[in-house]
Amino acid sequence: MPITAARSGVRSLIRRDFDQVFAAGIDAILTPATPSAAFPLGALADADPIRMYLNDVFTVTANLAGLPGIAVPAALDSQGLPLALQLIGRPWDEAGILAIADQIERSAGFAARPRSLVVGPPPVAAAGRVMPSPHGGGAPHAAAWRPDGAARRGG
């Protein structure tokens, strides 16, 4: 059997399993996005390609099944590095998983990069204000800041 036929068969089996779950009334599936926290900046300069691949292994299933998926930062580990969850949605329901992802980010209060990832100049808000650090102390820093309504569904 050619490799492409075997791959197609595996993809069909994976997709069938997802289809059965969604047919049972499930709107989205929540899984870990990676087996560990994000790597610190610069930690992968001499990284082992196998280690890097294995860190992405949880996201492969959605791609094989042809389903929409998104990784969402949901918490920080004890070293301040991001931990992410992955949402896998129904076929063609990108809007649904984006809405759920937005709620996860809001509930987790994840609005800025962790301290260990801070690089660059502080962000400037639309009115020219420097954004304060969410880590306290009032010191500004570079953050993944979104003004209210930006990049939010229906915002």
Backbone as a printed PyTorch tensor [residue, N CA C, xyz], in Angstrom:
tensor([[[  0.8520,  -1.1850,   0.0000],
         [  0.0000,   0.0000,   0.0000],
         [  0.8940,   1.2440,   0.0000]],

        [[  0.6610,   2.1600,  -0.9120],
         [  1.4550,   3.3870,  -0.9270],
         [  1.2720,   4.1770,   0.3680]],

        [[  2.2990,   4.9280,   0.7160],
         [  2.2640,   5.7160,   1.9540],
         [  1.1080,   6.6970,   1.9460]],

        [[  0.8110,   7.3250,   0.8110],
         [ -0.2830,   8.3050,   0.7620],
         [ -1.6270,   7.6550,   1.0750]],

        [[ -1.8360,   6.4160,   0.6520],
         [ -3.0940,   5.7260,   0.9560],
         [ -3.1850,   5.4360,   2.4470]],

        [[ -2.0660,   5.0470,   3.0580],
         [ -2.0550,   4.7810,   4.4980],
         [ -2.3330,   6.0630,   5.2760]],

        [[ -1.7210,   7.1590,   4.8480],
         [ -1.9630,   8.4460,   5.5140],
         [ -3.4170,   8.8510,   5.3980]],

        [[ -3.9740,   8.6710,   4.2220],
         [ -5.3700,   9.0180,   4.0040],
         [ -6.2810,   8.1980,   4.9100]],

        [[ -5.9560,   6.9170,   5.0950],
         [ -6.7510,   6.0630,   5.9720],
         [ -6.6800,   6.5130,   7.4180]],

        [[ -5.5000,   6.9010,   7.8790],
         [ -5.3400,   7.3930,   9.2510],
         [ -6.1070,   8.6940,   9.4280]],

        [[ -5.9950,   9.5820,   8.4670],
         [ -6.7340,  10.8500,   8.5410],
         [ -8.2380,  10.6070,   8.5870]],

        [[ -8.7080,   9.6670,   7.8020],
         [-10.1430,   9.3460,   7.8000],
         [-10.5940,   8.8200,   9.1530]],

        [[ -9.7820,   7.9800,   9.7680],
         [-10.1290,   7.4470,  11.0930],
         [-10.1520,   8.5480,  12.1450]],

        [[ -9.1600,   9.4150,  12.0910],
         [ -9.1120,  10.5240,  13.0510],
         [-10.3190,  11.4290,  12.8520]],

        [[-10.6150,  11.7730,  11.6110],
         [-11.7540,  12.6540,  11.3250],
         [-13.0660,  12.0020,  11.7530]],

        [[-13.2090,  10.6960,  11.5320],
         [-14.4230,   9.9870,  11.9290],
         [-14.6370,  10.0880,  13.4410]],

        [[-13.5550,   9.9330,  14.2120],
         [-13.6760,  10.0450,  15.6670],
         [-14.1560,  11.4360,  16.0780]],

        [[-13.5970,  12.4610,  15.4630],
         [-14.0360,  13.8270,  15.7610],
         [-15.4940,  14.0300,  15.3480]],

        [[-15.8520,  13.5520,  14.1590],
         [-17.2300,  13.6970,  13.6830],
         [-18.2200,  13.0690,  14.6530]],

        [[-17.8590,  11.9220,  15.2190],
         [-18.7460,  11.2490,  16.1860],
         [-18.9130,  12.0940,  17.4510]],

        [[-17.8340,  12.6850,  17.9100],
         [-17.9010,  13.5320,  19.1070],
         [-18.7770,  14.7550,  18.8400]],

        [[-18.5610,  15.4180,  17.7110],
         [-19.3450,  16.6070,  17.3970],
         [-20.8150,  16.2590,  17.1440]],

        [[-21.0760,  15.0950,  16.5810],
         [-22.4590,  14.6570,  16.3580],
         [-23.1840,  14.4160,  17.6750]],

        [[-22.4260,  14.1420,  18.7350],
         [-23.0200,  13.9260,  20.0580],
         [-23.3640,  15.2460,  20.7520]],

        [[-23.1130,  16.3760,  20.0760],
         [-23.5030,  17.6730,  20.6390],
         [-22.3680,  18.4750,  21.2530]],

        [[-21.1510,  18.0150,  21.1230],
         [-20.0010,  18.7500,  21.6630],
         [-19.6650,  19.8980,  20.7060]],

        [[-19.4720,  21.1020,  21.2480],
         [-19.1690,  22.2680,  20.4220],
         [-17.6810,  22.4150,  20.1230]],

        [[-16.8340,  22.0720,  21.0870],
         [-15.3880,  22.2020,  20.9160],
         [-14.7070,  21.2600,  21.8930]],

        [[-13.4890,  20.8910,  21.5690],
         [-12.7010,  20.0040,  22.4160],
         [-11.5300,  20.8020,  22.9690]],

        [[-11.3270,  20.7360,  24.2680],
         [-10.2570,  21.4580,  24.9490],
         [ -9.1710,  20.4630,  25.3350]],

        [[ -7.9500,  20.7200,  24.8820],
         [ -6.8130,  19.8450,  25.1730],
         [ -5.6100,  20.7000,  25.5480]],

        [[ -4.5650,  20.0880,  26.1020],
         [ -3.3120,  20.8540,  26.2560],
         [ -2.7750,  21.1790,  24.8670]],

        [[ -2.1370,  22.3180,  24.7100],
         [ -1.5340,  22.6670,  23.4240],
         [ -0.1370,  22.0630,  23.2930]],

        [[  0.5560,  21.9490,  24.3950],
         [  1.9020,  21.3910,  24.4220],
         [  2.0760,  20.5730,  25.6980]],

        [[  3.0570,  19.6650,  25.7140],
         [  3.2780,  18.8740,  26.9240],
         [  4.0100,  19.6330,  28.0360]],

        [[  4.4710,  20.8520,  27.7400],
         [  5.1930,  21.6430,  28.7390],
         [  4.9180,  23.1170,  28.4990]],

        [[  5.4350,  23.9380,  29.3930],
         [  5.3110,  25.3830,  29.2180],
         [  6.1370,  25.8270,  28.0100]],

        [[  5.9190,  27.0570,  27.5820],
         [  6.7110,  27.6280,  26.4950],
         [  8.1830,  27.6400,  26.8900]],

        [[  9.0410,  27.5530,  25.8840],
         [ 10.4750,  27.6280,  26.1490],
         [ 10.8580,  29.0750,  26.4160]],

        [[ 11.8110,  29.3310,  27.3100],
         [ 12.2870,  30.7090,  27.4970],
         [ 12.9330,  31.2200,  26.2080]],

        [[ 12.9120,  32.5280,  26.0100],
         [ 13.5500,  33.1130,  24.8360],
         [ 15.0220,  32.7170,  24.7920]],

        [[ 15.4790,  32.3240,  23.6250],
         [ 16.8700,  31.9530,  23.4450],
         [ 17.2100,  30.5310,  23.8490]],

        [[ 16.2910,  29.8290,  24.4800],
         [ 16.5740,  28.4820,  24.9630],
         [ 16.7040,  27.4690,  23.8340]],

        [[ 16.2030,  27.7900,  22.6620],
         [ 16.2170,  26.8300,  21.5600],
         [ 17.2620,  27.1440,  20.5000]],

        [[ 18.2530,  27.9270,  20.8570],
         [ 19.2770,  28.2900,  19.8810],
         [ 19.9470,  27.0440,  19.3030]],

        [[ 20.2140,  26.0650,  20.1320],
         [ 20.8310,  24.8120,  19.6890],
         [ 19.8840,  23.6520,  19.9650]],

        [[ 18.6160,  23.8490,  19.7230],
         [ 17.5990,  22.8600,  20.0910],
         [ 17.6550,  21.6090,  19.2370]],

        [[ 17.2980,  20.5360,  19.8510],
         [ 17.1650,  19.2570,  19.1810],
         [ 15.8570,  19.2770,  18.3890]],

        [[ 15.8880,  19.0540,  17.0750],
         [ 14.6640,  19.1050,  16.2670],
         [ 13.5900,  18.1210,  16.7420]],

        [[ 14.0020,  16.9810,  17.2560],
         [ 13.0200,  16.0020,  17.7620],
         [ 12.3010,  16.5720,  18.9740]],

        [[ 13.0380,  17.2070,  19.8770],
         [ 12.4160,  17.8240,  21.0590],
         [ 11.4120,  18.9000,  20.6410]],

        [[ 11.7890,  19.6900,  19.6520],
         [ 10.8860,  20.7390,  19.1790],
         [  9.6410,  20.1250,  18.5550]],

        [[  9.7980,  19.0740,  17.7620],
         [  8.6440,  18.4090,  17.1550],
         [  7.7280,  17.8250,  18.2160]],

        [[  8.3070,  17.1750,  19.2080],
         [  7.4960,  16.5600,  20.2540],
         [  6.7160,  17.5990,  21.0560]],

        [[  7.2240,  18.8130,  21.1330],
         [  6.4880,  19.8590,  21.8490],
         [  5.2530,  20.3080,  21.0700]],

        [[  5.2080,  20.0360,  19.7740],
         [  4.0490,  20.3950,  18.9410],
         [  3.1150,  19.2170,  18.6870]],

        [[  3.4200,  18.0700,  19.2460],
         [  2.6980,  16.8440,  18.8920],
         [  1.1910,  16.9290,  19.1700]],

        [[  0.7750,  17.6690,  20.1890],
         [ -0.6490,  17.7370,  20.5200],
         [ -1.4620,  18.5060,  19.4760]],

        [[ -0.8000,  19.3540,  18.6960],
         [ -1.5320,  20.1670,  17.7160],
         [ -1.6940,  19.4690,  16.3670]],

        [[ -1.0440,  18.3450,  16.1760],
         [ -1.0760,  17.6490,  14.8890],
         [ -2.4590,  17.0830,  14.5690]],

        [[ -3.1650,  16.6060,  15.5770],
         [ -4.4450,  15.9350,  15.3500],
         [ -5.4480,  16.8180,  14.6160]],

        [[ -5.5790,  18.0640,  15.0340],
         [ -6.5310,  18.9620,  14.3630],
         [ -6.1470,  19.1530,  12.8990]],

        [[ -4.8590,  19.2610,  12.6390],
         [ -4.4090,  19.4300,  11.2520],
         [ -4.7070,  18.1890,  10.4230]],

        [[ -4.4580,  17.0200,  10.9760],
         [ -4.7320,  15.7800,  10.2420],
         [ -6.2190,  15.6250,   9.9420]],

        [[ -7.0540,  16.0530,  10.8830],
         [ -8.5010,  15.9280,  10.7070],
         [ -9.0820,  17.0660,   9.8760]],

        [[ -8.2850,  18.0860,   9.5870],
         [ -8.7810,  19.2210,   8.8100],
         [ -9.7690,  20.0700,   9.5860]],

        [[ -9.5540,  20.1930,  10.8870],
         [-10.4690,  20.9460,  11.7460],
         [ -9.8200,  22.2370,  12.2250]],

        [[-10.6220,  23.2530,  12.5230],
         [-10.0580,  24.4940,  13.0500],
         [ -9.5420,  24.2790,  14.4710]],

        [[ -8.3920,  24.8450,  14.7360],
         [ -7.8150,  24.7480,  16.0710],
         [ -7.0960,  26.0330,  16.4230]],

        [[ -6.9860,  26.2990,  17.7120],
         [ -6.2960,  27.4940,  18.1820],
         [ -5.6780,  27.1850,  19.5400]],

        [[ -4.4580,  27.6640,  19.7510],
         [ -3.8030,  27.5540,  21.0490],
         [ -3.9870,  28.8800,  21.7730]],

        [[ -4.3800,  28.7980,  23.0290],
         [ -4.6980,  29.9870,  23.8050],
         [ -3.8770,  29.9940,  25.0900]],

        [[ -3.1530,  31.0820,  25.3700],
         [ -2.4420,  31.1480,  26.6470],
         [ -3.4690,  31.1980,  27.7740]],

        [[ -3.2900,  30.3270,  28.7610],
         [ -4.3020,  30.2250,  29.8070],
         [ -3.7560,  30.4200,  31.2110]],

        [[ -2.4490,  30.2740,  31.3890],
         [ -1.8630,  30.3970,  32.7200],
         [ -0.3550,  30.5470,  32.5740]],

        [[  0.3100,  30.7500,  33.6940],
         [  1.7640,  30.7990,  33.7380],
         [  2.2520,  29.6950,  34.6570]],

        [[  3.3920,  29.1030,  34.3200],
         [  3.9560,  28.0870,  35.2130],
         [  4.7140,  28.7690,  36.3530]],

        [[  5.3700,  27.9890,  37.1940],
         [  6.0600,  28.5430,  38.3650],
         [  7.2360,  29.4380,  37.9760]],

        [[  7.7180,  29.3310,  36.7320],
         [  8.8220,  30.1770,  36.2660],
         [  8.3160,  31.3760,  35.4650]],

        [[  7.0010,  31.5280,  35.3910],
         [  6.4260,  32.6590,  34.6740],
         [  6.3120,  32.4520,  33.1800]],

        [[  6.4350,  31.2100,  32.7070],
         [  6.3130,  30.9230,  31.2730],
         [  4.8910,  30.4900,  30.9510]],

        [[  4.4020,  30.8370,  29.7600],
         [  3.0100,  30.5480,  29.4120],
         [  2.7070,  29.0590,  29.2680]],

        [[  1.5270,  28.6970,  29.7290],
         [  0.9330,  27.3780,  29.5110],
         [ -0.2700,  27.6090,  28.6100]],

        [[ -0.4360,  26.7560,  27.6130],
         [ -1.5060,  26.9950,  26.6490],
         [ -2.4630,  25.8140,  26.5600]],

        [[ -3.6970,  26.1470,  26.2460],
         [ -4.7240,  25.1570,  25.9390],
         [ -5.0270,  25.2390,  24.4540]],

        [[ -5.4370,  24.1260,  23.8760],
         [ -5.8200,  24.0850,  22.4740],
         [ -7.3140,  23.8020,  22.3670]],

        [[ -7.9750,  24.5600,  21.5500],
         [ -9.3780,  24.3100,  21.2380],
         [ -9.4560,  23.7420,  19.8350]],

        [[-10.1990,  22.6630,  19.6830],
         [-10.4540,  22.0830,  18.3680],
         [-11.9520,  22.2060,  18.1370]],

        [[-12.3210,  22.8040,  17.0040],
         [-13.7310,  23.0820,  16.7530],
         [-14.3410,  22.2190,  15.6680]],

        [[-15.6400,  22.3870,  15.5620],
         [-16.4030,  21.7070,  14.5050],
         [-15.9180,  22.1730,  13.1390]],

        [[-16.1150,  21.3520,  12.1150],
         [-15.7150,  21.7750,  10.7720],
         [-16.3410,  23.1300,  10.4080]],

        [[-15.5390,  24.0140,   9.8970],
         [-15.9510,  25.3380,   9.4130],
         [-16.4910,  26.2570,  10.5060]],

        [[-16.1890,  25.9620,  11.7810],
         [-16.6860,  26.8070,  12.8650],
         [-15.5580,  27.6000,  13.5250]],

        [[-14.7770,  28.2740,  12.7090],
         [-13.7060,  29.1030,  13.2490],
         [-14.2540,  30.1720,  14.1900]],

        [[-15.3770,  30.7600,  13.8330],
         [-15.9640,  31.8080,  14.6740],
         [-16.3120,  31.2610,  16.0560]],

        [[-16.7940,  30.0370,  16.1090],
         [-17.1430,  29.4370,  17.4020],
         [-15.9400,  29.2490,  18.3010]],

        [[-14.8260,  28.7340,  17.7480],
         [-13.6690,  28.5260,  18.6190],
         [-12.9710,  29.8400,  18.9520]],

        [[-13.0630,  30.8220,  18.0660],
         [-12.5000,  32.1340,  18.4070],
         [-13.2550,  32.7600,  19.5730]],

        [[-14.5650,  32.6040,  19.5930],
         [-15.3630,  33.1430,  20.7030],
         [-15.0250,  32.4230,  22.0110]],

        [[-14.8750,  31.1040,  21.9550],
         [-14.5200,  30.3460,  23.1560],
         [-13.1070,  30.7170,  23.6060]],

        [[-12.1790,  30.8430,  22.6550],
         [-10.7970,  31.2200,  22.9870],
         [-10.7620,  32.5870,  23.6700]],

        [[-11.5520,  33.5090,  23.1790],
         [-11.6220,  34.8340,  23.7930],
         [-12.0820,  34.7350,  25.2440]],

        [[-13.0640,  33.9010,  25.5060],
         [-13.5570,  33.7300,  26.8760],
         [-12.4990,  33.0990,  27.7750]],

        [[-11.7400,  32.1510,  27.2510],
         [-10.6710,  31.5420,  28.0470],
         [ -9.6170,  32.5830,  28.4000]],

        [[ -9.2010,  33.3670,  27.4180],
         [ -8.2080,  34.4120,  27.6860],
         [ -8.7260,  35.4210,  28.7080]],

        [[ -9.9600,  35.8240,  28.5640],
         [-10.5400,  36.7810,  29.5150],
         [-10.6300,  36.1870,  30.9110]],

        [[-11.0970,  34.9320,  31.0060],
         [-11.2390,  34.2800,  32.3090],
         [ -9.8920,  34.0790,  32.9840]],

        [[ -8.8760,  33.7790,  32.1900],
         [ -7.5410,  33.5670,  32.7420],
         [ -6.8550,  34.8890,  33.0660]],

        [[ -7.4000,  35.9930,  32.5550],
         [ -6.7760,  37.2930,  32.7850],
         [ -5.4360,  37.4000,  32.0750]],

        [[ -5.2800,  36.6790,  30.9890],
         [ -4.0050,  36.6510,  30.2770],
         [ -3.9930,  37.7590,  29.2490]],

        [[ -3.4550,  38.9120,  29.6270],
         [ -3.4870,  40.0630,  28.7400],
         [ -2.1040,  40.5670,  28.3630]],

        [[ -1.0600,  39.9940,  28.9320],
         [  0.2800,  40.4990,  28.6540],
         [  1.2830,  39.3580,  28.6240]],

        [[  2.4140,  39.6330,  28.0260],
         [  3.4790,  38.6450,  28.0150],
         [  4.0330,  38.4820,  29.4280]],

        [[  4.4530,  37.2700,  29.7650],
         [  5.1020,  37.0770,  31.0690],
         [  6.3980,  37.8700,  31.1510]],

        [[  6.8090,  38.1680,  32.3590],
         [  8.0070,  38.9590,  32.5880],
         [  9.2210,  38.4010,  31.8470]],

        [[  9.3620,  37.0730,  31.8020],
         [ 10.5380,  36.4690,  31.1890],
         [ 10.5530,  36.6300,  29.6690]],

        [[  9.4660,  37.0670,  29.0640],
         [  9.4100,  37.2570,  27.6200],
         [  9.4370,  38.7190,  27.2170]],

        [[  9.5650,  39.6050,  28.1720],
         [  9.4810,  41.0290,  27.8900],
         [ 10.7270,  41.5060,  27.1570]],

        [[ 10.5030,  42.0760,  25.9860],
         [ 11.5710,  42.6620,  25.1920],
         [ 11.0190,  43.8750,  24.4740]],

        [[ 11.8800,  44.7850,  24.1350],
         [ 11.4570,  45.9250,  23.3410],
         [ 10.9300,  47.0740,  24.1640]],

        [[ 10.5580,  48.1450,  23.4810],
         [ 10.0670,  49.3400,  24.1760],
         [  8.6680,  49.1000,  24.7270]],

        [[  8.2730,  49.9020,  25.6960],
         [  6.9280,  49.7510,  26.2450],
         [  5.8870,  50.0990,  25.1990]],

        [[  4.7270,  49.4460,  25.2490],
         [  3.6730,  49.7720,  24.2880],
         [  3.0670,  51.1300,  24.5940]],

        [[  2.5600,  51.7600,  23.5720],
         [  1.9160,  53.0500,  23.7410],
         [  0.4650,  52.8970,  23.3300]],

        [[ -0.4330,  53.3090,  24.1920],
         [ -1.8630,  53.2160,  23.9040],
         [ -2.2340,  54.2610,  22.8620]],

        [[ -3.4380,  54.1420,  22.3510],
         [ -3.9010,  55.0480,  21.2960],
         [ -3.7920,  56.5100,  21.7020]],

        [[ -4.0170,  56.8060,  22.9690],
         [ -3.9750,  58.1970,  23.4260],
         [ -2.5590,  58.6290,  23.8030]],

        [[ -1.5470,  57.7760,  23.5170],
         [ -0.1740,  58.1420,  23.8120],
         [  0.2640,  57.7710,  25.2180]],

        [[ -0.5710,  57.0380,  25.9550],
         [ -0.2040,  56.6290,  27.3150],
         [  0.6550,  55.3800,  27.2420]],

        [[  1.6700,  55.2760,  28.0820],
         [  2.4560,  54.0540,  28.1850],
         [  1.6770,  53.0870,  29.0560]],

        [[  1.5710,  51.8530,  28.5980],
         [  0.8040,  50.8480,  29.3310],
         [  1.5830,  50.3880,  30.5630]],

        [[  0.9640,  50.3440,  31.7350],
         [  1.6570,  49.8830,  32.9350],
         [  1.8370,  48.3710,  32.9120]],

        [[  2.7870,  47.9010,  33.6820],
         [  3.0330,  46.4730,  33.7870],
         [  1.9050,  45.8140,  34.5570]],

        [[  1.3990,  44.6630,  34.0980],
         [  0.3730,  43.9460,  34.8500],
         [  0.9650,  43.2090,  36.0370]],

        [[  2.3030,  43.2370,  36.1550],
         [  2.9650,  42.5150,  37.2390],
         [  3.1260,  43.3730,  38.4800]],

        [[  2.5740,  44.5590,  38.4730],
         [  2.6600,  45.4240,  39.6390],
         [  3.8520,  46.3630,  39.5490]],

        [[  3.9310,  47.2700,  40.4790],
         [  5.0530,  48.1840,  40.5390],
         [  4.9440,  49.3690,  39.6030]],

        [[  3.9960,  49.3300,  38.6900],
         [  3.7770,  50.4510,  37.8080],
         [  4.8150,  50.6250,  36.7110]],

        [[  5.8300,  49.7410,  36.6590],
         [  6.8560,  49.8780,  35.6300],
         [  6.3060,  49.4490,  34.2790]],

        [[  6.4590,  50.2920,  33.2640],
         [  5.9500,  49.9050,  31.9520],
         [  6.8210,  48.8120,  31.3390]],

        [[  6.2720,  48.0670,  30.4460],
         [  7.0140,  47.0460,  29.7120],
         [  6.2780,  46.7270,  28.4210]],

        [[  6.9370,  45.9710,  27.5410],
         [  6.3020,  45.5670,  26.2960],
         [  5.2730,  44.4990,  26.6010]],

        [[  4.0870,  44.6800,  26.1100],
         [  3.0200,  43.7190,  26.3890],
         [  2.2210,  43.4570,  25.1290]],

        [[  1.6160,  42.2960,  25.0970],
         [  0.7090,  41.9780,  24.0030],
         [ -0.6250,  42.6080,  24.3580]],

        [[ -0.7250,  43.8960,  24.1730],
         [ -1.8740,  44.6560,  24.6310],
         [ -2.8730,  44.8280,  23.5090]],

        [[ -4.1500,  44.6670,  23.8280],
         [ -5.2190,  44.9430,  22.8690],
         [ -6.1300,  45.9890,  23.4780]],

        [[ -6.4080,  47.0300,  22.7710],
         [ -7.4090,  47.9670,  23.2870],
         [ -8.7780,  47.2790,  23.3090]],

        [[ -9.6520,  47.7170,  24.1690],
         [-10.9770,  47.1140,  24.2470],
         [-11.6330,  47.0790,  22.8870]],

        [[-12.1640,  45.9180,  22.5570],
         [-12.8900,  45.7620,  21.3230],
         [-12.0370,  45.3060,  20.1610]],

        [[-10.7460,  45.5580,  20.1950],
         [ -9.9070,  45.1510,  19.0680],
         [ -9.7280,  43.6440,  19.0710]],

        [[ -9.8370,  43.0490,  17.9270],
         [ -9.6330,  41.6130,  17.7330],
         [-10.6030,  40.7740,  18.5380]],

        [[-11.6930,  41.3530,  18.9600],
         [-12.7090,  40.5900,  19.6600],
         [-13.9240,  40.4590,  18.7820]],

        [[-14.5100,  39.3100,  18.8010],
         [-15.7040,  39.0800,  17.9960],
         [-16.8440,  39.9610,  18.4980]],

        [[-17.4360,  40.6690,  17.6150],
         [-18.5770,  41.5200,  17.9670],
         [-18.1990,  42.7340,  18.7760]],

        [[-16.8670,  43.0220,  18.8830],
         [-16.3760,  44.0490,  19.7550],
         [-16.6790,  45.4200,  19.3570]]])
